Amino acid sequence: MERGIIPGQRRQVDNFKKISSWAAILFAPTLVGTIYGMNFREMPELHWVWGYPFAIILMAIVCTSLYFIFKRKDWL
């Protein structure tokens, strides 16, 4: 499939992969942060001492995992 791609198109595809990868990496903490930012009263994590540290660690793990996955696939 990639044999017929001219160099300009190849560069465009590579740029698209990089932009998509970074968008996915930045989406994960945004999603978790917006859920915690809604300030629901019935969220059990809000009454748990480790609720917010857990959310921050979760965001870091997801972002780091996505970074290494995309790096391994040579998208970054």
Helices and strands as residue ranges (DSSP letters): G 2-4, H 7-37, G 44-47, H 51-72
